[in-house]
Amino acid sequence: MERLVTTRGYIHVYTRSSGNCSNGNCDDSDDDEKCPPDSILDGDGTCRCEFRHCFQPICRAPAQSVLRKKSNSVPGDCCDVYECVSHDKNCSDVICPEEVETCPEDSYRLPAYKSPEDCCLKPQSCQCLPRECKQRICPEGQHSRIVRPGNGKPGTCCPLYDCITDKDVNLTTARLLDFGKIIDLSLAFPLPLLPPID
């Protein structure tokens, strides 16, 4: 299914899979949503650039499409950035700032944009990748423990786990949940210590 969207005078065409119904079970989930918008999920579970998601804006006259930034061909920065530039705007003497630092591995930077009155692209903030946070799977006889809770912000989008044995659990600051996950309350929440479990 194709969806036509116009933004700031540009025309974007997004293609979305309707799901695999060959076996009678339609799956409405879209694996591409686990990756930045300019990439898709590969067979091995990694994101790779999908250049069909890239576009060059169609500008309103008398503005023309001008290449502003070459892509790095990595997910989150797969596409060249084009901008509509009017001839009456002279940016020849303008020195634009260097590109901002990269985002943490669990996030990507939203595409930069430029207003008609500006000469330089305006960078946007980082955003967590749209993927589910998964609990760490530990070997038999060990349990996963949250050592740093996730807060949905780049760099700490998901909780950080480690594996510990039963003898390493401090029962004054932890509880073993029904599904085998240990949460260290002293690290995750500012709650008072709980009494030991007999």
Contacts in CASP RR format, 6 or more apart in sequence:
PFRMAT RR
TARGET T0000
AUTHOR 0000-0000-0000
METHOD contacts of the structure
MODEL  1
MERLVTTRGYIHVYTRSSGNCSNGNCDDSDDDEKCPPDSILDGDGTCRCE
FRHCFQPICRAPAQSVLRKKSNSVPGDCCDVYECVSHDKNCSDVICPEEV
ETCPEDSYRLPAYKSPEDCCLKPQSCQCLPRECKQRICPEGQHSRIVRPG
NGKPGTCCPLYDCITDKDVNLTTARLLDFGKIIDLSLAFPLPLLPPID
1 15 0 8 1.000
1 16 0 8 1.000
1 18 0 8 1.000
2 13 0 8 1.000
2 14 0 8 1.000
2 15 0 8 1.000
2 16 0 8 1.000
3 13 0 8 1.000
3 14 0 8 1.000
3 16 0 8 1.000
4 11 0 8 1.000
4 12 0 8 1.000
4 13 0 8 1.000
5 11 0 8 1.000
5 12 0 8 1.000
5 13 0 8 1.000
5 14 0 8 1.000
6 12 0 8 1.000
8 113 0 8 1.000
9 57 0 8 1.000
9 58 0 8 1.000
9 59 0 8 1.000
9 60 0 8 1.000
9 84 0 8 1.000
10 55 0 8 1.000
10 57 0 8 1.000
10 58 0 8 1.000
10 59 0 8 1.000
10 84 0 8 1.000
11 55 0 8 1.000
11 57 0 8 1.000
11 58 0 8 1.000
12 55 0 8 1.000
13 55 0 8 1.000
14 53 0 8 1.000
15 52 0 8 1.000
16 30 0 8 1.000
17 30 0 8 1.000
17 32 0 8 1.000
19 26 0 8 1.000
19 27 0 8 1.000
19 28 0 8 1.000
19 30 0 8 1.000
20 26 0 8 1.000
20 27 0 8 1.000
31 40 0 8 1.000
31 41 0 8 1.000
32 39 0 8 1.000
32 40 0 8 1.000
32 41 0 8 1.000
32 50 0 8 1.000
33 130 0 8 1.000
34 41 0 8 1.000
34 47 0 8 1.000
34 129 0 8 1.000
34 130 0 8 1.000
34 131 0 8 1.000
34 132 0 8 1.000
35 41 0 8 1.000
35 47 0 8 1.000
35 75 0 8 1.000
35 129 0 8 1.000
35 130 0 8 1.000
35 131 0 8 1.000
36 47 0 8 1.000
36 75 0 8 1.000
36 76 0 8 1.000
36 78 0 8 1.000
36 108 0 8 1.000
36 129 0 8 1.000
37 53 0 8 1.000
37 76 0 8 1.000
38 49 0 8 1.000
38 50 0 8 1.000
38 53 0 8 1.000
38 54 0 8 1.000
38 75 0 8 1.000
38 76 0 8 1.000
38 77 0 8 1.000
38 78 0 8 1.000
38 79 0 8 1.000
39 47 0 8 1.000
39 48 0 8 1.000
39 49 0 8 1.000
39 50 0 8 1.000
39 53 0 8 1.000
39 75 0 8 1.000
39 76 0 8 1.000
39 78 0 8 1.000
40 47 0 8 1.000
40 48 0 8 1.000
40 50 0 8 1.000
40 53 0 8 1.000
41 47 0 8 1.000
42 48 0 8 1.000
47 75 0 8 1.000
48 75 0 8 1.000
49 73 0 8 1.000
49 74 0 8 1.000
49 75 0 8 1.000
49 78 0 8 1.000
50 78 0 8 1.000
51 78 0 8 1.000
51 79 0 8 1.000
53 78 0 8 1.000
53 79 0 8 1.000
54 71 0 8 1.000
54 78 0 8 1.000
54 79 0 8 1.000
54 80 0 8 1.000
55 79 0 8 1.000
56 65 0 8 1.000
56 80 0 8 1.000
56 82 0 8 1.000
57 65 0 8 1.000
57 82 0 8 1.000
57 83 0 8 1.000
57 84 0 8 1.000
58 65 0 8 1.000
59 65 0 8 1.000
59 84 0 8 1.000
60 84 0 8 1.000
62 86 0 8 1.000
62 87 0 8 1.000
62 88 0 8 1.000
63 84 0 8 1.000
63 85 0 8 1.000
63 86 0 8 1.000
63 87 0 8 1.000
63 116 0 8 1.000
64 84 0 8 1.000
64 85 0 8 1.000
64 87 0 8 1.000
65 82 0 8 1.000
65 83 0 8 1.000
65 84 0 8 1.000
65 85 0 8 1.000
66 82 0 8 1.000
66 83 0 8 1.000
66 84 0 8 1.000
66 85 0 8 1.000
67 80 0 8 1.000
67 81 0 8 1.000
67 82 0 8 1.000
68 81 0 8 1.000
68 82 0 8 1.000
68 83 0 8 1.000
68 114 0 8 1.000
68 121 0 8 1.000
69 80 0 8 1.000
69 81 0 8 1.000
69 99 0 8 1.000
69 112 0 8 1.000
69 121 0 8 1.000
70 80 0 8 1.000
71 77 0 8 1.000
71 78 0 8 1.000
71 79 0 8 1.000
71 80 0 8 1.000
71 81 0 8 1.000
75 108 0 8 1.000
76 108 0 8 1.000
76 109 0 8 1.000
77 109 0 8 1.000
81 111 0 8 1.000
81 112 0 8 1.000
81 121 0 8 1.000
83 114 0 8 1.000
83 121 0 8 1.000
84 116 0 8 1.000
85 91 0 8 1.000
86 116 0 8 1.000
89 116 0 8 1.000
89 117 0 8 1.000
89 119 0 8 1.000
91 119 0 8 1.000
91 120 0 8 1.000
94 119 0 8 1.000
94 120 0 8 1.000
96 119 0 8 1.000
96 120 0 8 1.000
96 121 0 8 1.000
97 120 0 8 1.000
99 123 0 8 1.000
100 109 0 8 1.000
100 123 0 8 1.000
102 109 0 8 1.000
103 109 0 8 1.000
103 126 0 8 1.000
103 154 0 8 1.000
104 126 0 8 1.000
104 154 0 8 1.000
104 155 0 8 1.000
104 157 0 8 1.000
105 155 0 8 1.000
106 128 0 8 1.000
106 129 0 8 1.000
106 154 0 8 1.000
106 155 0 8 1.000
106 156 0 8 1.000
106 157 0 8 1.000
106 158 0 8 1.000
107 126 0 8 1.000
107 127 0 8 1.000
107 128 0 8 1.000
107 129 0 8 1.000
107 154 0 8 1.000
107 155 0 8 1.000
107 157 0 8 1.000
108 126 0 8 1.000
108 127 0 8 1.000
108 129 0 8 1.000
109 123 0 8 1.000
109 124 0 8 1.000
109 125 0 8 1.000
109 126 0 8 1.000
109 127 0 8 1.000
110 124 0 8 1.000
110 125 0 8 1.000
110 126 0 8 1.000
110 127 0 8 1.000
111 124 0 8 1.000
112 121 0 8 1.000
112 122 0 8 1.000
112 123 0 8 1.000
112 124 0 8 1.000
113 121 0 8 1.000
113 122 0 8 1.000
113 124 0 8 1.000
114 120 0 8 1.000
114 121 0 8 1.000
114 122 0 8 1.000
115 122 0 8 1.000
125 154 0 8 1.000
126 154 0 8 1.000
127 154 0 8 1.000
128 152 0 8 1.000
128 153 0 8 1.000
128 154 0 8 1.000
128 157 0 8 1.000
129 157 0 8 1.000
133 150 0 8 1.000
133 157 0 8 1.000
133 158 0 8 1.000
133 159 0 8 1.000
134 158 0 8 1.000
135 144 0 8 1.000
135 159 0 8 1.000
135 161 0 8 1.000
135 181 0 8 1.000
136 144 0 8 1.000
136 161 0 8 1.000
136 162 0 8 1.000
136 163 0 8 1.000
137 144 0 8 1.000
138 144 0 8 1.000
138 163 0 8 1.000
139 163 0 8 1.000
141 165 0 8 1.000
141 166 0 8 1.000
142 163 0 8 1.000
142 164 0 8 1.000
142 165 0 8 1.000
143 163 0 8 1.000
143 164 0 8 1.000
143 165 0 8 1.000
143 166 0 8 1.000
143 169 0 8 1.000
143 176 0 8 1.000
143 180 0 8 1.000
143 181 0 8 1.000
143 182 0 8 1.000
144 161 0 8 1.000
144 162 0 8 1.000
144 163 0 8 1.000
144 180 0 8 1.000
144 181 0 8 1.000
144 182 0 8 1.000
145 161 0 8 1.000
145 162 0 8 1.000
145 163 0 8 1.000
145 164 0 8 1.000
145 169 0 8 1.000
145 174 0 8 1.000
145 181 0 8 1.000
145 182 0 8 1.000
145 183 0 8 1.000
145 184 0 8 1.000
146 159 0 8 1.000
146 160 0 8 1.000
146 161 0 8 1.000
146 181 0 8 1.000
146 182 0 8 1.000
146 183 0 8 1.000
146 184 0 8 1.000
146 187 0 8 1.000
146 188 0 8 1.000
147 160 0 8 1.000
147 161 0 8 1.000
147 162 0 8 1.000
147 184 0 8 1.000
147 187 0 8 1.000
148 156 0 8 1.000
148 159 0 8 1.000
148 160 0 8 1.000
148 187 0 8 1.000
149 156 0 8 1.000
149 159 0 8 1.000
149 187 0 8 1.000
149 188 0 8 1.000
149 189 0 8 1.000
150 156 0 8 1.000
150 157 0 8 1.000
150 158 0 8 1.000
150 159 0 8 1.000
150 160 0 8 1.000
151 157 0 8 1.000
152 158 0 8 1.000
164 182 0 8 1.000
169 176 0 8 1.000
169 182 0 8 1.000
170 184 0 8 1.000
171 196 0 8 1.000
171 197 0 8 1.000
172 193 0 8 1.000
172 194 0 8 1.000
172 195 0 8 1.000
172 196 0 8 1.000
173 184 0 8 1.000
173 185 0 8 1.000
173 186 0 8 1.000
173 193 0 8 1.000
173 194 0 8 1.000
174 182 0 8 1.000
174 183 0 8 1.000
174 184 0 8 1.000
174 185 0 8 1.000
174 186 0 8 1.000
175 182 0 8 1.000
175 183 0 8 1.000
175 185 0 8 1.000
175 194 0 8 1.000
175 197 0 8 1.000
176 182 0 8 1.000
177 183 0 8 1.000
185 191 0 8 1.000
185 193 0 8 1.000
185 194 0 8 1.000
186 193 0 8 1.000
END
